[in-house]
């Protein structure tokens, strides 16, 4: 399988900026569950149609059968693409033949907050690990470093403390390694 270069994961690039989202009054967020391994194809088609979307991508490294190190850009949340648009935009996306079903977002403010945090973690370049399920734990906020202000839940993986940054709507997230002095407990 060919190794493809990174593609834009957000259209427009400043989609998650607060001023950008307030420009379009009759729009809302939709979550699309795609057909298997069709996330990037859906993103390409949405971009060609000019529809606003976000599909967080991360770099995964592995070794080929020949022992060569390879990198591939894959969706952080396999099977999910987020669309910010009107009912007509949703309909157009459904006609791409890449979507299995459309999920309504009950709390759009929470989703946008979660997506902004995920976007910020990816942009920072820190190593992150996809987490398939949320676990109970202490809610904390990072108080120092490049991710100051980021909120999440502390989890423990392989003897390391990690900060879980989650998209609660999907019950999925990503974690980054943290030290206890970097965070403060939220009440």
N, C-alpha and C positions, 0 to 999 in steps of 0.2 A: 504494500500500500504506500503511495507517495506521501512524503512528509510535506505538508503545506505550510506556508508562512502564516503569521498571525494576521487575522482579519479584524476589522473594526467590530467591537461588540456592542456599541451604543450608537444609535442614530436618532437625532443629531448628537454630536460629541458632547455637548453641554446639556443633554436631556435631563440629568438629575440635578441641575442647578435650580434653586428655589424660584428665581425670576422666570426661568424658562417654562416651568410647569404652570405658572399662573397666567401665562399668555393665552392659553386655550381654555375657554370657559366650559364648553359642552363636551369635554373629554373625560375619560376615566381610565383606570388601569384594568387590564385583562391579563390573565395568565393562561398561556396555551401549553397544553400537554401535547408534545409532538409525536409523530410516528417514530419508531425506533431509529436512532442515529440520523435524524433529519433536522436537528437544531440549526446547523450552519446553513443548510439549504433554505430553511425558512427565513433566517436572518438575511440572506442574500436577496431573496424575493421581496421581503418587506422593505429593504433599503432601496431596491429598484422602483418600488411603488411609492416611495417617499413616506412610508409609515414609520412613526416614532417607536423605537423598540430598544430593549436591553436584554442581552444574554451574556452574563459574566463568563469570561474565558480564563483558564489558567494553563500554565505550561506544565506538562507532565513529562518527566524524563524516564527513559527505560533503555535497556540494552537489546539490540537486535540479536537474531540467532547467530550472526557472525561476530557478536561481541562488541559491535560499535554502539557508542552512546547516541541515542536519538531523543529528539524533543518534539512534542506535538501539543498543539493548542486545543484543549477540550473544554466543553461547558462545565462550569463549576457545579451546576445542578442539571445533570443529564435528563433530557426530556422536557425541559421547561424554557420558554421564551416569554418575556413580558412585553406587552404592547400598551402604549399610552395613546388612546385615540377615541374616536366616536364610534357609534354603533355601526356606521357604514365602514369604517376602518376595520372593525372586528369582522364584519362580513367578508370584506376583501381578503383578509388574512385567512379566513376559513376556506376560501376557494383556492388556496395554493396547493392543495393536496399534500401538505406536510403536517397538518394538524389533526390530532386524534380527537381532542375535545377542548373546549374553552371553559376555563374556570373563572367564576366571578370572584372578585376580591372584596370581602366584607369590610375590611378596615384599610382603606387606601393610604391613610396617613402613616399607619404602622408599616405598611409595605414599602412606601417611599423612604421612610427612615431607615429600614433594614437594608434596602437596596443601596442607599447612599453609603452606609457603613461598609457593605461588601465592596462597593466600587472604590472606596477610600483605601481599604486594606490591599486590594489588588494593585492600585496605583502606587502604593508605597514600596512595592517590590519585596516585602518580607515573605519568607517562605510560609505557605499556608497548607493546611491539610483539610480536604473536604470531610465533613462530618455528616453522617447519614441521619442521625437522630438527636434531638435535644435531650439533655439529661438535667435533672434537678441540680441546682448548685447556687452559689452566692452570685448575685448580680454585682458587677464591679464596673468602674470607669478607669481608663488609663489616665494617669496624672502627669506623666512625663514622656518625652521622646517624640518621634514623628507622628505617632497616632494618638496624641493627647486628646481627651474628650470622647474617645471611642468607648461605647458601652457594650457589655456582653456578660456571659456567664463563665465562671471558672470551671474547667473540667480537668481531669487528670488522665493522661495517655502515656503509657510506657514510662511511668515514673516522672513525667514532666508536667508542670502546670501549664495549661494552655487557656487562652481566651477564646471562647466560642462566640463568633459573630453570626447571628442567625437571621434567616428569613422565616419568621414565625408562621406565615401563611402556608409555606411548604413543609414546615417541620424539618428543615435542612439548614445547614450552615457550613462555615469553614472555621478552622481554628488556627491560631498563631501562638508561638511560644512566648511566654511572658515570665518575668520574675516578680516575686511578691511585692518588692519595693516600688514597682511601676504602677500599681493599682490601688484604688481606694474603694472601700465597700459602699454600696448604695443601700439606703434604707427602704 
